[in-house]
């Protein structure tokens, strides 16, 4: 599954239209979604030892 991220909410959302439907129905899908690669998404949530995920004005990335 592919994901998008939002700077407004500092959150991740599914990229597929069907998977986004609950967010659309709840009017909670932010309008600033940007693509993130599957590799970067996986690394953000499973960082290597000594690294941690950061979410700032540059977007999500690993630091450490």
N, CA, C, O and CB atoms as a CASP TS submission, in Angstrom:
PFRMAT TS
TARGET T0000
AUTHOR 0000-0000-0000
METHOD Language model
MODEL 1
PARENT N/A
ATOM      1  N   UNK     1       0.849  -1.174   0.000  1.00  0.00           N
ATOM      2  CA  UNK     1       0.000   0.000   0.000  1.00  0.00           C
ATOM      3  C   UNK     1       0.895   1.238   0.000  1.00  0.00           C
ATOM      4  O   UNK     1       1.904   1.281   0.703  1.00  0.00           O
ATOM      5  CB  UNK     1      -0.966  -0.002   1.224  1.00  0.00           C
ATOM      6  N   UNK     2       0.529   2.218  -0.773  1.00  0.00           N
ATOM      7  CA  UNK     2       1.278   3.471  -0.830  1.00  0.00           C
ATOM      8  C   UNK     2       0.647   4.488   0.113  1.00  0.00           C
ATOM      9  O   UNK     2      -0.542   4.420   0.426  1.00  0.00           O
ATOM     10  CB  UNK     2       1.322   4.023  -2.278  1.00  0.00           C
ATOM     11  N   UNK     3       1.472   5.434   0.556  1.00  0.00           N
ATOM     12  CA  UNK     3       1.014   6.429   1.519  1.00  0.00           C
ATOM     13  C   UNK     3       1.353   7.843   1.076  1.00  0.00           C
ATOM     14  O   UNK     3       2.224   8.068   0.236  1.00  0.00           O
ATOM     15  CB  UNK     3       1.621   6.159   2.878  1.00  0.00           C
ATOM     16  N   UNK     4       0.636   8.780   1.667  1.00  0.00           N
ATOM     17  CA  UNK     4       0.863  10.207   1.500  1.00  0.00           C
ATOM     18  C   UNK     4       1.070  10.782   2.894  1.00  0.00           C
ATOM     19  O   UNK     4       0.615  10.198   3.878  1.00  0.00           O
ATOM     20  CB  UNK     4      -0.335  10.912   0.748  1.00  0.00           C
ATOM     21  N   UNK     5       1.749  11.914   2.988  1.00  0.00           N
ATOM     22  CA  UNK     5       1.879  12.560   4.286  1.00  0.00           C
ATOM     23  C   UNK     5       1.329  13.972   4.212  1.00  0.00           C
ATOM     24  O   UNK     5       1.241  14.568   3.139  1.00  0.00           O
ATOM     25  CB  UNK     5       3.346  12.575   4.748  1.00  0.00           C
ATOM     26  N   UNK     6       0.960  14.495   5.373  1.00  0.00           N
ATOM     27  CA  UNK     6       0.416  15.846   5.479  1.00  0.00           C
ATOM     28  C   UNK     6       1.263  16.644   6.455  1.00  0.00           C
ATOM     29  O   UNK     6       1.502  16.211   7.582  1.00  0.00           O
ATOM     30  CB  UNK     6      -1.069  15.820   5.932  1.00  0.00           C
ATOM     31  N   UNK     7       1.714  17.810   6.016  1.00  0.00           N
ATOM     32  CA  UNK     7       2.454  18.701   6.909  1.00  0.00           C
ATOM     33  C   UNK     7       1.506  19.326   7.936  1.00  0.00           C
ATOM     34  O   UNK     7       1.907  19.585   9.070  1.00  0.00           O
ATOM     35  CB  UNK     7       3.178  19.805   6.099  1.00  0.00           C
ATOM     36  N   UNK     8       0.253  19.569   7.544  1.00  0.00           N
ATOM     37  CA  UNK     8      -0.717  20.189   8.451  1.00  0.00           C
ATOM     38  C   UNK     8      -0.985  19.314   9.666  1.00  0.00           C
ATOM     39  O   UNK     8      -1.017  19.800  10.797  1.00  0.00           O
ATOM     40  CB  UNK     8      -2.025  20.469   7.717  1.00  0.00           C
ATOM     41  N   UNK     9      -1.176  18.018   9.427  1.00  0.00           N
ATOM     42  CA  UNK     9      -1.535  17.116  10.522  1.00  0.00           C
ATOM     43  C   UNK     9      -0.349  16.316  11.046  1.00  0.00           C
ATOM     44  O   UNK     9      -0.449  15.645  12.073  1.00  0.00           O
ATOM     45  CB  UNK     9      -2.614  16.169  10.069  1.00  0.00           C
ATOM     46  N   UNK    10       0.775  16.392  10.333  1.00  0.00           N
ATOM     47  CA  UNK    10       1.941  15.563  10.653  1.00  0.00           C
ATOM     48  C   UNK    10       1.529  14.090  10.725  1.00  0.00           C
ATOM     49  O   UNK    10       1.928  13.346  11.622  1.00  0.00           O
ATOM     50  CB  UNK    10       2.586  16.014  11.995  1.00  0.00           C
ATOM     51  N   UNK    11       0.719  13.709   9.745  1.00  0.00           N
ATOM     52  CA  UNK    11       0.201  12.355   9.702  1.00  0.00           C
ATOM     53  C   UNK    11       0.350  11.727   8.333  1.00  0.00           C
ATOM     54  O   UNK    11       0.669  12.399   7.352  1.00  0.00           O
ATOM     55  CB  UNK    11      -1.239  12.342  10.111  1.00  0.00           C
ATOM     56  N   UNK    12       0.115  10.430   8.284  1.00  0.00           N
ATOM     57  CA  UNK    12       0.205   9.651   7.055  1.00  0.00           C
ATOM     58  C   UNK    12      -1.179   9.138   6.687  1.00  0.00           C
ATOM     59  O   UNK    12      -1.990   8.822   7.558  1.00  0.00           O
ATOM     60  CB  UNK    12       1.205   8.475   7.211  1.00  0.00           C
ATOM     61  N   UNK    13      -1.436   9.061   5.395  1.00  0.00           N
ATOM     62  CA  UNK    13      -2.740   8.661   4.883  1.00  0.00           C
ATOM     63  C   UNK    13      -2.538   7.719   3.705  1.00  0.00           C
ATOM     64  O   UNK    13      -1.560   7.851   2.968  1.00  0.00           O
ATOM     65  CB  UNK    13      -3.585   9.899   4.467  1.00  0.00           C
ATOM     66  N   UNK    14      -3.457   6.765   3.517  1.00  0.00           N
ATOM     67  CA  UNK    14      -3.322   5.864   2.374  1.00  0.00           C
ATOM     68  C   UNK    14      -3.491   6.640   1.074  1.00  0.00           C
ATOM     69  O   UNK    14      -4.242   7.613   1.015  1.00  0.00           O
ATOM     70  CB  UNK    14      -4.354   4.718   2.455  1.00  0.00           C
ATOM     71  N   UNK    15      -2.788   6.202   0.033  1.00  0.00           N
ATOM     72  CA  UNK    15      -2.838   6.889  -1.256  1.00  0.00           C
ATOM     73  C   UNK    15      -4.013   6.437  -2.116  1.00  0.00           C
ATOM     74  O   UNK    15      -4.473   7.189  -2.976  1.00  0.00           O
ATOM     75  CB  UNK    15      -1.547   6.665  -2.009  1.00  0.00           C
ATOM     76  N   UNK    16      -4.497   5.238  -1.897  1.00  0.00           N
ATOM     77  CA  UNK    16      -5.577   4.703  -2.725  1.00  0.00           C
ATOM     78  C   UNK    16      -6.914   5.364  -2.449  1.00  0.00           C
ATOM     79  O   UNK    16      -7.251   5.654  -1.301  1.00  0.00           O
ATOM     80  CB  UNK    16      -5.700   3.223  -2.512  1.00  0.00           C
ATOM     81  N   UNK    17      -7.679   5.602  -3.515  1.00  0.00           N
ATOM     82  CA  UNK    17      -8.984   6.254  -3.370  1.00  0.00           C
ATOM     83  C   UNK    17      -9.917   5.470  -2.454  1.00  0.00           C
ATOM     84  O   UNK    17     -10.616   6.053  -1.625  1.00  0.00           O
ATOM     85  CB  UNK    17      -9.634   6.429  -4.734  1.00  0.00           C
ATOM     86  N   UNK    18      -9.927   4.155  -2.605  1.00  0.00           N
ATOM     87  CA  UNK    18     -10.811   3.330  -1.770  1.00  0.00           C
ATOM     88  C   UNK    18     -10.420   3.428  -0.299  1.00  0.00           C
ATOM     89  O   UNK    18     -11.287   3.531   0.569  1.00  0.00           O
ATOM     90  CB  UNK    18     -10.769   1.861  -2.229  1.00  0.00           C
ATOM     91  N   UNK    19      -9.124   3.398  -0.015  1.00  0.00           N
ATOM     92  CA  UNK    19      -8.644   3.474   1.362  1.00  0.00           C
ATOM     93  C   UNK    19      -8.858   4.864   1.963  1.00  0.00           C
ATOM     94  O   UNK    19      -8.950   4.999   3.184  1.00  0.00           O
ATOM     95  CB  UNK    19      -7.166   3.108   1.420  1.00  0.00           C
ATOM     96  N   UNK    20      -8.939   5.895   1.123  1.00  0.00           N
ATOM     97  CA  UNK    20      -9.152   7.262   1.604  1.00  0.00           C
ATOM     98  C   UNK    20     -10.622   7.542   1.911  1.00  0.00           C
ATOM     99  O   UNK    20     -10.935   8.523   2.586  1.00  0.00           O
ATOM    100  CB  UNK    20      -8.644   8.260   0.576  1.00  0.00           C
ATOM    101  N   UNK    21     -11.515   6.699   1.427  1.00  0.00           N
ATOM    102  CA  UNK    21     -12.951   6.962   1.547  1.00  0.00           C
ATOM    103  C   UNK    21     -13.397   7.258   2.980  1.00  0.00           C
ATOM    104  O   UNK    21     -14.163   8.202   3.172  1.00  0.00           O
ATOM    105  CB  UNK    21     -13.723   5.785   1.019  1.00  0.00           C
ATOM    106  N   UNK    22     -12.964   6.505   4.000  1.00  0.00           N
ATOM    107  CA  UNK    22     -13.393   6.843   5.366  1.00  0.00           C
ATOM    108  C   UNK    22     -12.968   8.256   5.790  1.00  0.00           C
ATOM    109  O   UNK    22     -13.708   8.939   6.497  1.00  0.00           O
ATOM    110  CB  UNK    22     -12.825   5.828   6.349  1.00  0.00           C
ATOM    111  N   UNK    23     -11.787   8.688   5.361  1.00  0.00           N
ATOM    112  CA  UNK    23     -11.325  10.038   5.685  1.00  0.00           C
ATOM    113  C   UNK    23     -12.159  11.084   4.950  1.00  0.00           C
ATOM    114  O   UNK    23     -12.476  12.137   5.502  1.00  0.00           O
ATOM    115  CB  UNK    23      -9.836  10.199   5.328  1.00  0.00           C
ATOM    116  N   UNK    24     -12.509  10.784   3.704  1.00  0.00           N
ATOM    117  CA  UNK    24     -13.335  11.702   2.914  1.00  0.00           C
ATOM    118  C   UNK    24     -14.714  11.832   3.551  1.00  0.00           C
ATOM    119  O   UNK    24     -15.229  12.939   3.710  1.00  0.00           O
ATOM    120  CB  UNK    24     -13.460  11.212   1.447  1.00  0.00           C
ATOM    121  N   UNK    25     -15.308  10.702   3.912  1.00  0.00           N
ATOM    122  CA  UNK    25     -16.638  10.715   4.527  1.00  0.00           C
ATOM    123  C   UNK    25     -16.638  11.444   5.860  1.00  0.00           C
ATOM    124  O   UNK    25     -17.632  12.076   6.219  1.00  0.00           O
ATOM    125  CB  UNK    25     -17.142   9.296   4.721  1.00  0.00           C
ATOM    126  N   UNK    26     -15.540  11.365   6.597  1.00  0.00           N
ATOM    127  CA  UNK    26     -15.438  12.047   7.889  1.00  0.00           C
ATOM    128  C   UNK    26     -14.928  13.481   7.744  1.00  0.00           C
ATOM    129  O   UNK    26     -14.793  14.199   8.735  1.00  0.00           O
ATOM    130  CB  UNK    26     -14.518  11.268   8.819  1.00  0.00           C
ATOM    131  N   UNK    27     -14.650  13.890   6.518  1.00  0.00           N
ATOM    132  CA  UNK    27     -14.116  15.235   6.228  1.00  0.00           C
ATOM    133  C   UNK    27     -12.830  15.502   7.007  1.00  0.00           C
ATOM    134  O   UNK    27     -12.625  16.595   7.535  1.00  0.00           O
ATOM    135  CB  UNK    27     -15.163  16.315   6.567  1.00  0.00           C
ATOM    136  N   UNK    28     -11.965  14.482   7.071  1.00  0.00           N
ATOM    137  CA  UNK    28     -10.703  14.623   7.806  1.00  0.00           C
ATOM    138  C   UNK    28      -9.473  14.410   6.932  1.00  0.00           C
ATOM    139  O   UNK    28      -8.357  14.321   7.444  1.00  0.00           O
ATOM    140  CB  UNK    28     -10.671  13.648   8.954  1.00  0.00           C
ATOM    141  N   UNK    29      -9.666  14.326   5.625  1.00  0.00           N
ATOM    142  CA  UNK    29      -8.543  14.123   4.712  1.00  0.00           C
ATOM    143  C   UNK    29      -7.946  15.490   4.384  1.00  0.00           C
ATOM    144  O   UNK    29      -8.599  16.300   3.725  1.00  0.00           O
ATOM    145  CB  UNK    29      -8.993  13.370   3.406  1.00  0.00           C
ATOM    146  N   UNK    30      -6.715  15.761   4.831  1.00  0.00           N
ATOM    147  CA  UNK    30      -6.129  17.084   4.594  1.00  0.00           C
ATOM    148  C   UNK    30      -5.866  17.335   3.112  1.00  0.00           C
ATOM    149  O   UNK    30      -5.696  16.400   2.329  1.00  0.00           O
ATOM    150  CB  UNK    30      -4.831  17.230   5.379  1.00  0.00           C
ATOM    151  N   UNK    31      -5.835  18.602   2.746  1.00  0.00           N
ATOM    152  CA  UNK    31      -5.667  18.960   1.338  1.00  0.00           C
ATOM    153  C   UNK    31      -4.213  19.151   0.924  1.00  0.00           C
ATOM    154  O   UNK    31      -3.934  19.480  -0.229  1.00  0.00           O
ATOM    155  CB  UNK    31      -6.429  20.212   1.047  1.00  0.00           C
ATOM    156  N   UNK    32      -3.292  18.948   1.850  1.00  0.00           N
ATOM    157  CA  UNK    32      -1.871  19.173   1.531  1.00  0.00           C
ATOM    158  C   UNK    32      -1.075  17.874   1.436  1.00  0.00           C
ATOM    159  O   UNK    32       0.135  17.870   1.666  1.00  0.00           O
ATOM    160  CB  UNK    32      -1.240  20.071   2.581  1.00  0.00           C
ATOM    161  N   UNK    33      -1.739  16.780   1.101  1.00  0.00           N
ATOM    162  CA  UNK    33      -1.067  15.478   1.054  1.00  0.00           C
ATOM    163  C   UNK    33       0.011  15.455  -0.018  1.00  0.00           C
ATOM    164  O   UNK    33      -0.168  15.979  -1.117  1.00  0.00           O
ATOM    165  CB  UNK    33      -2.081  14.360   0.797  1.00  0.00           C
ATOM    166  N   UNK    34       1.145  14.829   0.332  1.00  0.00           N
ATOM    167  CA  UNK    34       2.262  14.682  -0.598  1.00  0.00           C
ATOM    168  C   UNK    34       2.723  13.227  -0.575  1.00  0.00           C
ATOM    169  O   UNK    34       2.632  12.546   0.447  1.00  0.00           O
ATOM    170  CB  UNK    34       3.438  15.649  -0.232  1.00  0.00           C
ATOM    171  N   UNK    35       3.211  12.775  -1.702  1.00  0.00           N
ATOM    172  CA  UNK    35       3.655  11.385  -1.814  1.00  0.00           C
ATOM    173  C   UNK    35       4.910  11.136  -0.985  1.00  0.00           C
ATOM    174  O   UNK    35       5.762  12.011  -0.834  1.00  0.00           O
ATOM    175  CB  UNK    35       3.918  11.028  -3.279  1.00  0.00           C
ATOM    176  N   UNK    36       5.000   9.925  -0.455  1.00  0.00           N
ATOM    177  CA  UNK    36       6.208   9.449   0.217  1.00  0.00           C
ATOM    178  C   UNK    36       6.460   8.047  -0.330  1.00  0.00           C
ATOM    179  O   UNK    36       5.525   7.261  -0.484  1.00  0.00           O
ATOM    180  CB  UNK    36       6.058   9.453   1.812  1.00  0.00           C
ATOM    181  N   UNK    37       7.699   7.738  -0.620  1.00  0.00           N
ATOM    182  CA  UNK    37       7.996   6.416  -1.179  1.00  0.00           C
ATOM    183  C   UNK    37       7.724   5.339  -0.131  1.00  0.00           C
ATOM    184  O   UNK    37       7.786   5.592   1.073  1.00  0.00           O
ATOM    185  CB  UNK    37       9.469   6.340  -1.668  1.00  0.00           C
ATOM    186  N   UNK    38       7.426   4.144  -0.608  1.00  0.00           N
ATOM    187  CA  UNK    38       7.206   3.023   0.308  1.00  0.00           C
ATOM    188  C   UNK    38       8.446   2.786   1.157  1.00  0.00           C
ATOM    189  O   UNK    38       8.343   2.467   2.341  1.00  0.00           O
ATOM    190  CB  UNK    38       6.840   1.743  -0.472  1.00  0.00           C
ATOM    191  N   UNK    39       9.614   2.943   0.552  1.00  0.00           N
ATOM    192  CA  UNK    39      10.877   2.751   1.270  1.00  0.00           C
ATOM    193  C   UNK    39      11.032   3.778   2.395  1.00  0.00           C
ATOM    194  O   UNK    39      11.400   3.415   3.512  1.00  0.00           O
ATOM    195  CB  UNK    39      12.067   2.850   0.296  1.00  0.00           C
ATOM    196  N   UNK    40      10.758   5.040   2.117  1.00  0.00           N
ATOM    197  CA  UNK    40      10.869   6.080   3.144  1.00  0.00           C
ATOM    198  C   UNK    40       9.819   5.903   4.232  1.00  0.00           C
ATOM    199  O   UNK    40      10.096   6.129   5.410  1.00  0.00           O
ATOM    200  CB  UNK    40      10.734   7.466   2.514  1.00  0.00           C
ATOM    201  N   UNK    41       8.615   5.498   3.840  1.00  0.00           N
ATOM    202  CA  UNK    41       7.559   5.250   4.815  1.00  0.00           C
ATOM    203  C   UNK    41       7.985   4.135   5.775  1.00  0.00           C
ATOM    204  O   UNK    41       7.871   4.281   6.992  1.00  0.00           O
ATOM    205  CB  UNK    41       6.235   4.879   4.102  1.00  0.00           C
ATOM    206  N   UNK    42       8.471   3.031   5.224  1.00  0.00           N
ATOM    207  CA  UNK    42       8.902   1.900   6.051  1.00  0.00           C
ATOM    208  C   UNK    42      10.063   2.291   6.958  1.00  0.00           C
ATOM    209  O   UNK    42      10.091   1.901   8.125  1.00  0.00           O
ATOM    210  CB  UNK    42       9.306   0.714   5.167  1.00  0.00           C
ATOM    211  N   UNK    43      11.017   3.053   6.439  1.00  0.00           N
ATOM    212  CA  UNK    43      12.166   3.470   7.244  1.00  0.00           C
ATOM    213  C   UNK    43      11.729   4.391   8.376  1.00  0.00           C
ATOM    214  O   UNK    43      12.277   4.316   9.476  1.00  0.00           O
ATOM    215  CB  UNK    43      13.210   4.172   6.366  1.00  0.00           C
ATOM    216  N   UNK    44      10.755   5.254   8.126  1.00  0.00           N
ATOM    217  CA  UNK    44      10.283   6.186   9.152  1.00  0.00           C
ATOM    218  C   UNK    44       9.682   5.429  10.331  1.00  0.00           C
ATOM    219  O   UNK    44       9.888   5.812  11.482  1.00  0.00           O
ATOM    220  CB  UNK    44       9.248   7.160   8.563  1.00  0.00           C
ATOM    221  N   UNK    45       8.944   4.364  10.055  1.00  0.00           N
ATOM    222  CA  UNK    45       8.290   3.611  11.122  1.00  0.00           C
ATOM    223  C   UNK    45       9.128   2.459  11.660  1.00  0.00           C
ATOM    224  O   UNK    45       8.787   1.880  12.692  1.00  0.00           O
ATOM    225  CB  UNK    45       6.986   3.080  10.630  1.00  0.00           C
ATOM    226  N   UNK    46      10.207   2.122  10.986  1.00  0.00           N
ATOM    227  CA  UNK    46      11.127   1.070  11.439  1.00  0.00           C
ATOM    228  C   UNK    46      12.556   1.566  11.268  1.00  0.00           C
ATOM    229  O   UNK    46      13.318   1.007  10.478  1.00  0.00           O
ATOM    230  CB  UNK    46      10.902  -0.264  10.648  1.00  0.00           C
ATOM    231  N   UNK    47      12.923   2.616  12.006  1.00  0.00           N
ATOM    232  CA  UNK    47      14.254   3.206  11.796  1.00  0.00           C
ATOM    233  C   UNK    47      15.374   2.268  12.238  1.00  0.00           C
ATOM    234  O   UNK    47      15.186   1.450  13.139  1.00  0.00           O
ATOM    235  CB  UNK    47      14.368   4.528  12.549  1.00  0.00           C
ATOM    236  N   UNK    48      16.531   2.389  11.606  1.00  0.00           N
ATOM    237  CA  UNK    48      17.688   1.611  12.045  1.00  0.00           C
ATOM    238  C   UNK    48      18.070   2.001  13.475  1.00  0.00           C
ATOM    239  O   UNK    48      17.717   3.082  13.946  1.00  0.00           O
ATOM    240  CB  UNK    48      18.886   1.824  11.084  1.00  0.00           C
ATOM    241  N   UNK    49      18.780   1.128  14.148  1.00  0.00           N
ATOM    242  CA  UNK    49      19.239   1.427  15.505  1.00  0.00           C
ATOM    243  C   UNK    49      19.974   2.756  15.528  1.00  0.00           C
ATOM    244  O   UNK    49      20.799   3.040  14.660  1.00  0.00           O
ATOM    245  CB  UNK    49      20.150   0.303  16.035  1.00  0.00           C
ATOM    246  N   UNK    50      19.664   3.565  16.530  1.00  0.00           N
ATOM    247  CA  UNK    50      20.318   4.856  16.693  1.00  0.00           C
ATOM    248  C   UNK    50      19.664   5.980  15.919  1.00  0.00           C
ATOM    249  O   UNK    50      20.068   7.135  16.055  1.00  0.00           O
ATOM    250  CB  UNK    50      21.731   4.748  16.284  1.00  0.00           C
ATOM    251  N   UNK    51      18.666   5.673  15.112  1.00  0.00           N
ATOM    252  CA  UNK    51      17.960   6.703  14.341  1.00  0.00           C
ATOM    253  C   UNK    51      16.531   6.824  14.860  1.00  0.00           C
ATOM    254  O   UNK    51      16.017   5.925  15.526  1.00  0.00           O
ATOM    255  CB  UNK    51      17.966   6.367  12.815  1.00  0.00           C
ATOM    256  N   UNK    52      15.904   7.944  14.544  1.00  0.00           N
ATOM    257  CA  UNK    52      14.522   8.166  14.942  1.00  0.00           C
ATOM    258  C   UNK    52      13.830   9.023  13.883  1.00  0.00           C
ATOM    259  O   UNK    52      14.475   9.768  13.145  1.00  0.00           O
ATOM    260  CB  UNK    52      14.447   8.843  16.341  1.00  0.00           C
ATOM    261  N   UNK    53      12.524   8.902  13.827  1.00  0.00           N
ATOM    262  CA  UNK    53      11.753   9.660  12.857  1.00  0.00           C
ATOM    263  C   UNK    53      11.507  11.077  13.328  1.00  0.00           C
ATOM    264  O   UNK    53      11.200  11.306  14.498  1.00  0.00           O
ATOM    265  CB  UNK    53      10.439   8.973  12.579  1.00  0.00           C
ATOM    266  N   UNK    54      11.641  12.029  12.418  1.00  0.00           N
ATOM    267  CA  UNK    54      11.383  13.441  12.684  1.00  0.00           C
ATOM    268  C   UNK    54      10.368  13.919  11.652  1.00  0.00           C
ATOM    269  O   UNK    54      10.412  13.517  10.489  1.00  0.00           O
ATOM    270  CB  UNK    54      12.709  14.296  12.630  1.00  0.00           C
ATOM    271  N   UNK    55       9.460  14.777  12.088  1.00  0.00           N
ATOM    272  CA  UNK    55       8.471  15.353  11.184  1.00  0.00           C
ATOM    273  C   UNK    55       8.478  16.849  11.411  1.00  0.00           C
ATOM    274  O   UNK    55       7.905  17.331  12.388  1.00  0.00           O
ATOM    275  CB  UNK    55       7.043  14.744  11.412  1.00  0.00           C
ATOM    276  N   UNK    56       9.117  17.590  10.521  1.00  0.00           N
ATOM    277  CA  UNK    56       9.148  19.045  10.653  1.00  0.00           C
ATOM    278  C   UNK    56       8.852  19.697   9.314  1.00  0.00           C
ATOM    279  O   UNK    56       8.333  19.040   8.412  1.00  0.00           O
ATOM    280  CB  UNK    56      10.511  19.517  11.191  1.00  0.00           C
ATOM    281  N   UNK    57       9.170  20.974   9.165  1.00  0.00           N
ATOM    282  CA  UNK    57       8.837  21.693   7.931  1.00  0.00           C
ATOM    283  C   UNK    57       9.447  21.066   6.678  1.00  0.00           C
ATOM    284  O   UNK    57       8.987  21.336   5.569  1.00  0.00           O
ATOM    285  CB  UNK    57       9.294  23.122   8.041  1.00  0.00           C
ATOM    286  N   UNK    58      10.468  20.239   6.839  1.00  0.00           N
ATOM    287  CA  UNK    58      11.085  19.538   5.704  1.00  0.00           C
ATOM    288  C   UNK    58      10.317  18.270   5.339  1.00  0.00           C
ATOM    289  O   UNK    58      10.585  17.653   4.308  1.00  0.00           O
ATOM    290  CB  UNK    58      12.539  19.187   6.025  1.00  0.00           C
ATOM    291  N   UNK    59       9.362  17.883   6.187  1.00  0.00           N
ATOM    292  CA  UNK    59       8.624  16.648   5.977  1.00  0.00           C
ATOM    293  C   UNK    59       9.184  15.547   6.859  1.00  0.00           C
ATOM    294  O   UNK    59      10.047  15.811   7.696  1.00  0.00           O
ATOM    295  CB  UNK    59       8.670  16.231   4.504  1.00  0.00           C
ATOM    296  N   UNK    60       8.714  14.320   6.691  1.00  0.00           N
ATOM    297  CA  UNK    60       9.205  13.213   7.512  1.00  0.00           C
ATOM    298  C   UNK    60      10.581  12.751   7.040  1.00  0.00           C
ATOM    299  O   UNK    60      10.827  12.615   5.841  1.00  0.00           O
ATOM    300  CB  UNK    60       8.214  12.039   7.477  1.00  0.00           C
ATOM    301  N   UNK    61      11.473  12.514   8.002  1.00  0.00           N
ATOM    302  CA  UNK    61      12.805  12.004   7.668  1.00  0.00           C
ATOM    303  C   UNK    61      13.415  11.345   8.901  1.00  0.00           C
ATOM    304  O   UNK    61      12.905  11.493  10.012  1.00  0.00           O
ATOM    305  CB  UNK    61      13.727  13.145   7.142  1.00  0.00           C
ATOM    306  N   UNK    62      14.507  10.620   8.694  1.00  0.00           N
ATOM    307  CA  UNK    62      15.226   9.972   9.792  1.00  0.00           C
ATOM    308  C   UNK    62      16.384  10.841  10.230  1.00  0.00           C
ATOM    309  O   UNK    62      17.013  11.517   9.415  1.00  0.00           O
ATOM    310  CB  UNK    62      15.730   8.576   9.376  1.00  0.00           C
ATOM    311  N   UNK    63      16.662  10.819  11.527  1.00  0.00           N
ATOM    312  CA  UNK    63      17.782  11.566  12.092  1.00  0.00           C
ATOM    313  C   UNK    63      18.435  10.678  13.135  1.00  0.00           C
ATOM    314  O   UNK    63      17.863   9.686  13.587  1.00  0.00           O
ATOM    315  CB  UNK    63      17.318  12.935  12.713  1.00  0.00           C
ATOM    316  N   UNK    64      19.628  11.055  13.498  1.00  0.00           N
ATOM    317  CA  UNK    64      20.271  10.321  14.579  1.00  0.00           C
ATOM    318  C   UNK    64      21.616   9.838  14.305  1.00  0.00           C
ATOM    319  O   UNK    64      22.232   9.208  15.164  1.00  0.00           O
ATOM    320  CB  UNK    64      19.488   9.215  14.945  1.00  0.00           C
TER
END
